[in-house]
Amino acid sequence: MPTVHVNLGDRSYDVICEYGVLNQAAELISATGLKGKVAVISDSNVAPHYSDGLLANLKTAGFDPSLHTVPAGEASKSMTQVELLCREMTQAGHDRKSFVIALGGGVIGDLAGFVASIFYRGVPFVQIPTTIVSLVDSSVGGKTGVNIAEGKNLVGAFHQPRLVIADPATLATLEDREYREGFAEVIKHAAIRDEAMLAEIDKLDPADKAPPAELIARNIAIKARVVEEDEQETSGTRALLNFGHTIGHGIEASVPYGELLHGEAISLGTRAALLLSVKHSTLSQEDADRILALFEKFQLPLVLPQHISTETVMEKLLRDKKFSAGAIHFVLLDAAGSAFVSPDLTLDELRDTVELLRS
């Protein structure tokens, strides 16, 4: 079975990526040593498609599952939902011997992972991602958390999953827009670590929701290797995964949740990062254009809407976790497939670049 191993010592785990693997979830989870009561956390979009089959699979294998469903959307990544889920799990009889399954996209993975990190001071959890973003990025690496009014992911914890079950067949039930937005993270991985993947992405049909499992696994492996090098963002290597995210998160946090999907905001943030990379590094305009063409292929936005003010973006950007003691650490490309963290940009340069996104 195609597997990417994430080597983190006693926190190591496997990511199993194959079409149809969701049907073997209970067997694979049992093989990790997990047993007994399990809280399956999902959302109102995903649960109707996959929860019945998963719960039946778990019961047949001897697990005692309960289902906990939150409203779909970024607004559920909140401390309010964390408390509600912890209370529901307690009322359902869960305790420190239970574990959690996150069944859904990036919102559910972050939310359920955070619940697992604090419930009874921490219980194991399993990721079952169902979107492109969560398959290739957020389900791997142990970052969990929720948003507050001041910004995205400002409350959270590092809590590695025990197992990731990545079944690309789940992508078939996504809305077109949600499917396409996930490719912002795929393009990002190619831009920072795998120049050859740019051509592979260009061959895909954005209307075909059955990307090769090998391409998904290749993205997972990129994320896994970076996480292995810098699990908790202490050496700076993991910061490379933030390419396009500094300004992207500022834009995403500047509008009501849902107005811009994560990948759509990251598309805008990546265009900004490419502008800065051409101006302040050695990235060629040709390489920048190749990357931008992929965002266009997946119908992702590259022009900032006029109603999003530059000052609001800058205010949100400055609250981002990637700023340390006010210092700007911004990820640039020196070539396609090669990224680095620059300490040399100024706030005025970032502000001017946000303005350039309007044209």
C-alpha positions as CSV (number, residue, x, y, z in Angstrom):
1,M,0.0,0.0,0.0
2,P,1.5,3.4,-1.0
3,T,2.9,5.0,2.2
4,V,4.8,8.1,3.1
5,H,6.5,7.7,6.5
6,V,6.9,10.8,8.6
7,N,10.0,10.2,10.8
8,L,9.7,12.1,14.1
9,G,11.1,9.6,16.5
10,D,8.5,8.4,19.0
11,R,5.9,10.6,17.2
12,S,6.4,9.0,13.8
13,Y,3.5,7.9,11.7
14,D,2.5,6.8,8.2
15,V,0.4,8.6,5.6
16,I,-1.3,6.0,3.4
17,C,-2.4,7.4,0.1
18,E,-4.5,5.2,-2.3
19,Y,-7.8,5.3,-4.0
20,G,-10.4,3.3,-1.9
21,V,-8.3,3.2,1.3
22,L,-11.0,4.8,3.3
23,N,-12.8,1.4,3.2
24,Q,-10.0,-0.1,5.1
25,A,-9.8,2.6,7.8
26,A,-10.7,0.5,10.8
27,E,-8.2,-2.2,9.9
28,L,-5.4,0.4,9.4
29,I,-6.3,2.2,12.7
30,S,-6.3,-1.1,14.6
31,A,-2.8,-1.8,13.3
32,T,-1.6,1.3,15.2
33,G,-2.7,-0.1,18.5
34,L,-5.6,2.3,19.0
35,K,-8.8,0.7,20.3
36,G,-12.1,1.4,22.2
37,K,-14.0,4.6,22.1
38,V,-13.5,7.0,19.3
39,A,-15.0,10.4,18.6
40,V,-15.4,11.0,14.9
41,I,-15.5,14.8,14.2
42,S,-16.8,15.9,10.8
43,D,-18.8,18.7,9.3
44,S,-22.2,19.1,7.7
45,N,-20.8,18.7,4.2
46,V,-18.6,15.7,4.6
47,A,-20.5,13.7,7.2
48,P,-23.5,12.9,4.9
49,H,-21.1,11.3,2.4
50,Y,-18.7,9.3,4.5
51,S,-19.7,9.1,8.2
52,D,-22.2,6.2,8.0
53,G,-19.7,4.0,6.1
54,L,-16.9,4.9,8.5
55,L,-18.9,4.3,11.7
56,A,-20.1,1.0,10.4
57,N,-16.6,0.0,9.5
58,L,-15.4,1.0,13.0
59,K,-18.2,-0.9,14.8
60,T,-17.5,-4.1,12.8
61,A,-13.8,-3.9,13.9
62,G,-14.8,-3.6,17.6
63,F,-14.5,0.2,18.1
64,D,-17.1,2.2,19.9
65,P,-17.6,5.3,17.8
66,S,-19.7,8.5,18.3
67,L,-20.2,11.1,15.6
68,H,-19.8,14.9,16.3
69,T,-20.8,17.2,13.4
70,V,-20.1,20.9,13.2
71,P,-21.3,23.4,10.5
72,A,-19.2,23.4,7.4
73,G,-16.9,26.4,6.9
74,E,-14.1,28.4,8.4
75,A,-16.3,29.9,11.0
76,S,-16.3,26.5,12.9
77,K,-12.6,26.9,13.6
78,S,-13.4,28.7,16.8
79,M,-13.0,28.3,20.6
80,T,-16.8,28.1,20.8
81,Q,-16.8,24.9,18.7
82,V,-13.8,23.6,20.7
83,E,-15.8,23.9,23.9
84,L,-19.0,22.4,22.4
85,L,-17.1,19.4,21.0
86,C,-15.3,18.8,24.3
87,R,-18.6,18.9,26.2
88,E,-20.3,16.6,23.6
89,M,-17.5,14.1,23.9
90,T,-17.6,14.1,27.7
91,Q,-21.4,13.6,27.6
92,A,-20.9,10.7,25.1
93,G,-18.6,9.0,27.7
94,H,-15.2,9.8,26.2
95,D,-12.2,10.0,28.5
96,R,-8.4,9.9,28.3
97,K,-8.5,6.4,26.8
98,S,-10.5,7.6,23.8
99,F,-9.1,8.9,20.5
100,V,-10.4,11.3,17.8
101,I,-10.8,10.9,14.1
102,A,-10.8,14.0,12.0
103,L,-13.0,13.3,8.9
104,G,-13.0,16.3,6.6
105,G,-11.0,19.1,5.1
106,G,-8.5,21.5,6.6
107,V,-10.9,23.1,9.0
108,I,-11.9,19.8,10.5
109,G,-8.3,18.6,10.7
110,D,-7.2,21.8,12.5
111,L,-10.3,21.8,14.8
112,A,-10.4,18.1,15.7
113,G,-6.7,18.0,16.1
114,F,-6.8,20.9,18.5
115,V,-9.6,19.2,20.4
116,A,-7.5,16.0,20.6
117,S,-4.5,18.0,21.9
118,I,-6.4,19.4,24.9
119,F,-9.2,16.9,25.7
120,Y,-8.1,15.2,29.0
121,R,-4.8,17.0,28.4
122,G,-4.3,15.2,25.1
123,V,-5.6,12.1,23.3
124,P,-4.4,10.5,20.1
125,F,-6.0,11.3,16.8
126,V,-6.2,10.1,13.2
127,Q,-6.5,12.3,10.1
128,I,-8.8,11.3,7.3
129,P,-8.5,14.3,4.9
130,T,-11.2,14.9,2.2
131,T,-10.0,18.0,0.3
132,I,-6.9,18.8,-1.8
133,V,-5.6,21.2,0.8
134,S,-6.0,18.7,3.6
135,L,-4.7,15.7,1.6
136,V,-1.4,17.4,0.4
137,D,-0.8,19.8,3.3
138,S,-2.7,20.4,6.5
139,S,-3.3,16.7,7.5
140,V,0.5,16.2,7.8
141,G,2.8,18.0,10.3
142,G,0.9,18.2,13.5
143,K,-0.3,21.9,13.3
144,T,-3.7,22.2,14.9
145,G,-5.6,25.3,16.0
146,V,-8.5,27.7,15.6
147,N,-9.0,31.3,14.6
148,I,-9.8,34.3,16.7
149,A,-11.1,37.7,15.6
150,E,-7.5,39.1,15.4
151,G,-6.2,36.4,12.9
152,K,-6.0,32.9,11.6
153,N,-4.6,30.0,13.6
154,L,-3.4,32.2,16.5
155,V,-4.6,29.6,19.1
156,G,-3.4,26.1,18.7
157,A,-0.8,23.4,19.5
158,F,1.5,21.0,17.8
159,H,-0.1,17.5,18.1
160,Q,1.0,14.9,15.6
161,P,-1.6,12.4,14.3
162,R,-1.1,8.7,14.9
163,L,-2.0,7.9,11.3
164,V,-3.2,9.7,8.1
165,I,-5.6,7.9,5.7
166,A,-5.5,9.8,2.5
167,D,-8.1,8.6,0.0
168,P,-8.2,10.8,-3.2
169,A,-11.6,9.2,-4.1
170,T,-13.2,11.6,-1.5
171,L,-12.4,14.5,-3.8
172,A,-15.2,13.4,-6.2
173,T,-17.9,14.9,-3.8
174,L,-16.2,18.4,-3.6
175,E,-17.8,21.5,-5.2
176,D,-15.9,22.7,-8.2
177,R,-14.6,25.8,-6.5
178,E,-13.4,24.0,-3.4
179,Y,-11.7,21.4,-5.5
180,R,-9.8,24.0,-7.5
181,E,-8.8,26.2,-4.6
182,G,-6.8,23.3,-3.1
183,F,-4.3,23.4,-5.9
184,A,-2.9,26.6,-4.5
185,E,-1.0,24.3,-2.0
186,V,0.0,21.9,-4.7
187,I,1.5,24.7,-6.8
188,K,3.2,26.1,-3.7
189,H,5.0,22.7,-3.1
190,A,6.2,22.7,-6.7
191,A,7.3,26.3,-6.4
192,I,9.4,25.8,-3.3
193,R,10.7,22.3,-3.7
194,D,10.0,20.5,-6.9
195,E,10.3,22.5,-10.2
196,A,9.5,19.4,-12.3
197,M,6.1,19.1,-10.7
198,L,5.0,22.4,-12.3
199,A,4.8,20.5,-15.7
200,E,2.9,17.7,-14.0
201,I,0.3,20.1,-12.6
202,D,0.0,21.8,-16.0
203,K,-1.1,18.4,-17.5
204,L,-4.1,18.1,-15.1
205,D,-7.6,18.8,-16.1
206,P,-9.2,21.1,-13.4
207,A,-12.6,19.6,-14.2
208,D,-11.4,16.0,-13.5
209,K,-11.6,15.4,-9.7
210,A,-9.5,12.3,-9.8
211,P,-5.8,13.4,-9.7
212,P,-3.2,10.7,-9.7
213,A,-2.5,9.3,-6.2
214,E,1.2,9.4,-7.1
215,L,1.0,13.2,-7.4
216,I,-0.8,13.5,-4.1
217,A,1.8,11.3,-2.4
218,R,4.6,13.3,-4.0
219,N,3.1,16.5,-2.3
220,I,2.7,14.6,1.0
221,A,6.4,13.6,0.8
222,I,7.5,17.2,0.3
223,K,5.5,18.3,3.4
224,A,6.8,15.3,5.4
225,R,10.5,16.0,4.6
226,V,10.2,19.6,5.6
227,V,8.4,18.7,8.9
228,E,11.1,16.1,9.7
229,E,13.7,18.8,9.3
230,D,11.9,21.4,11.4
231,E,8.9,20.0,13.3
232,Q,8.1,23.1,15.4
233,E,9.5,25.9,13.3
234,T,12.7,26.4,15.2
235,S,15.3,26.2,12.5
236,G,13.5,28.1,9.8
237,T,13.1,25.3,7.3
238,R,9.4,24.8,7.9
239,A,8.8,28.5,7.3
240,L,9.4,27.7,3.6
241,L,5.9,26.2,3.6
242,N,4.6,29.7,4.2
243,F,5.4,30.8,0.7
244,G,2.5,33.0,-0.4
245,H,0.9,32.7,3.0
246,T,2.1,35.9,4.8
247,I,0.1,38.3,2.6
248,G,-2.3,35.5,1.7
249,H,-3.4,35.1,5.3
250,G,-3.6,38.9,5.7
251,I,-6.0,39.0,2.8
252,E,-8.0,36.0,4.0
253,A,-8.5,37.5,7.4
254,S,-9.6,40.9,6.0
255,V,-12.9,39.6,4.7
256,P,-15.8,37.6,6.3
257,Y,-15.0,33.9,6.5
258,G,-16.0,32.2,3.3
259,E,-15.8,35.3,1.0
260,L,-12.4,34.0,-0.1
261,L,-11.5,30.4,0.3
262,H,-8.0,29.6,1.7
263,G,-6.5,28.7,-1.6
264,E,-8.0,31.8,-3.3
265,A,-6.3,34.0,-0.7
266,I,-3.1,32.1,-1.1
267,S,-3.2,32.6,-4.8
268,L,-3.2,36.3,-4.3
269,G,-0.5,36.0,-1.6
270,T,1.6,34.0,-4.0
271,R,1.4,36.5,-6.8
272,A,2.6,39.1,-4.2
273,A,5.5,36.8,-3.2
274,L,6.4,36.3,-6.9
275,L,6.4,40.0,-7.5
276,L,8.8,40.4,-4.5
277,S,10.9,37.5,-5.6
278,V,11.5,39.0,-9.1
279,K,12.3,42.4,-7.6
280,H,14.4,41.3,-4.6
281,S,15.8,37.9,-5.5
282,T,17.0,36.1,-8.6
283,L,13.6,34.6,-9.7
284,S,13.2,35.1,-13.5
285,Q,10.0,36.7,-14.8
286,E,9.7,33.6,-17.0
287,D,9.5,31.3,-14.0
288,A,7.1,33.7,-12.2
289,D,4.8,33.6,-15.2
290,R,4.9,29.8,-15.4
291,I,3.7,29.6,-11.8
292,L,1.1,32.3,-12.2
293,A,-0.3,30.5,-15.3
294,L,-1.1,27.5,-13.1
295,F,-3.2,29.6,-10.8
296,E,-5.0,30.9,-13.8
297,K,-5.5,27.3,-15.1
298,F,-7.3,26.5,-11.8
299,Q,-9.3,29.7,-12.0
300,L,-7.8,31.1,-8.9
301,P,-7.9,34.9,-8.4
302,L,-4.8,37.0,-9.0
303,V,-6.3,40.5,-8.7
304,L,-7.2,41.9,-5.2
305,P,-10.8,43.1,-5.0
306,Q,-11.0,46.9,-4.5
307,H,-13.1,46.7,-1.4
308,I,-10.3,44.9,0.6
309,S,-8.2,47.8,1.9
310,T,-4.5,47.7,2.0
311,E,-4.4,48.9,5.6
312,T,-6.7,46.1,6.8
313,V,-4.5,43.5,5.0
314,M,-1.4,45.0,6.7
315,E,-3.0,45.1,10.1
316,K,-4.0,41.4,9.8
317,L,-0.6,40.5,8.4
318,L,1.3,42.1,11.3
319,R,-0.6,39.8,13.7
320,D,0.5,36.7,11.9
321,K,2.5,34.1,13.7
322,K,5.3,34.4,11.2
323,F,6.3,37.7,12.6
324,S,8.7,37.4,15.6
325,A,9.3,40.5,17.8
326,G,8.1,42.6,14.9
327,A,10.7,41.3,12.4
328,I,9.7,40.4,8.9
329,H,10.6,36.9,7.7
330,F,9.3,36.6,4.2
331,V,9.6,33.6,1.9
332,L,11.0,34.3,-1.5
333,L,12.0,32.2,-4.5
334,D,15.5,32.5,-6.1
335,A,14.3,30.0,-8.8
336,A,11.4,27.7,-9.5
337,G,11.7,24.9,-7.0
338,S,14.1,26.8,-4.6
339,A,12.9,29.0,-1.7
340,F,14.5,30.9,1.1
341,V,13.5,33.1,4.0
342,S,14.5,36.8,3.5
343,P,15.0,39.1,6.5
344,D,15.4,42.1,4.2
345,L,11.9,43.3,3.2
346,T,10.3,46.4,4.8
347,L,6.7,47.0,5.7
348,D,6.6,49.7,3.0
349,E,7.6,47.1,0.4
350,L,4.9,44.7,1.5
351,R,2.3,47.5,1.5
352,D,3.3,48.6,-2.0
353,T,3.1,45.0,-3.2
354,V,-0.4,44.6,-1.8
355,E,-1.4,47.7,-3.8
356,L,0.1,46.2,-7.0
357,L,-2.2,43.2,-6.6
358,R,-5.1,45.5,-7.6
359,S,-3.9,45.7,-11.2
